[in-house]
Structure formats: structure tokens, C-alpha cells
Amino acid sequence: MQRSRLTTLAILAGILQAFFAGQAYGGPADDKAALELARSYFQHLDHQRLDAARALMADSVVFEDPTWGAPPITDPEEVIEAYSNTAGFSNLVFDERFAFVFNETAVFHYVVSLDFTPPDESPVDHPVPVVADLVRMATVKDGKIVRHVDLAAYQRLGDAVAQAEAAIDER
């Protein structure tokens, strides 16, 4: 009887290990494809390859960034426009810390570093380094991104902007 329980436990442990290992590496083939498509999409956005990013979006894409406070964007061209406005930002580095996918929704955690250059009227004459956490999610249906959500710790960027604006006001 004892051997039977050990065999059952060993089989159960093997099943659980296979299940969780599958999830860690993307699970079913559709999820693995969704993970890679989402990763490619975000890399295109991050490196300003906006035409390539647009080609991966569904015409019905929904972009949300609730931590920024903006309303959802439902026009792919407006999403591209939002990502094309990077004035003042340079040396952007997106360090992927982990990623997983389930049910065709890919989730990524990045640590983002960048230099923020204050506006010309600011007496701050050098870029301000900013480091922040960013979580991104992308849902893939029929080989296209249908939903993109960014959740970022914008406080550090806000602090850099406030510092630049305060320096302008002091002039």
C-alpha cells in the first residue's frame, strides 16, 4: 500500500511539474506564439519601428494605460501616434525581467531606464536619468494584438518633470 501511494504521489508531482513548466515556457503552442508575437510587438514599439508594430495590431485594438490616467484608445493609428511622441526621452532601455502567457495573454515585467531632457526653457541643462518598473500585457487573437495594457510606475518620471518645471518657475 505504501508503495502505491508513493507511486501516485510521484505521478502527481510529475504532472504538476509538467503543467507549471509548460506555463513558465508559454504552455500550449498558441500561447507560445502569442508570447513571441507580443514580445515582437513591444520591441517594435520600444525601438520606434512603428510601421512594424502597426502591422501586428488588429484594427479593433484597444490600448489602455490606466496608470497614466488617459482614456482607452481604440484606433490603431492613435496608438501609433501616442508612441511616436517621445520628445525629451533618449537612451531608452527596456530590460525584460520576466514574461509569461496564459490564454493568449502575454504579461511582461520590465525595468525601464531612460534620460529625460527638460524643455529648452528649463535651466536644467542636462538629461535627468529615470528608472521605472513597467508591466505590459498583450492579448493575441487570430495572430494580431487585440488589447495592449501598460501599467507603469510613472512617479519617477513625474518627479523629473516636476523638477524641470520647478526650475523653469524659479527663473
Beta strands, then each sheet from edge to edge (+ up, - down):
strand 1: 57-64
strand 2: 89-102
strand 3: 105-116
strand 4: 128-141
strand 5: 144-152
sheet 1: 1+ 5+ 4- 3+ 2-
end
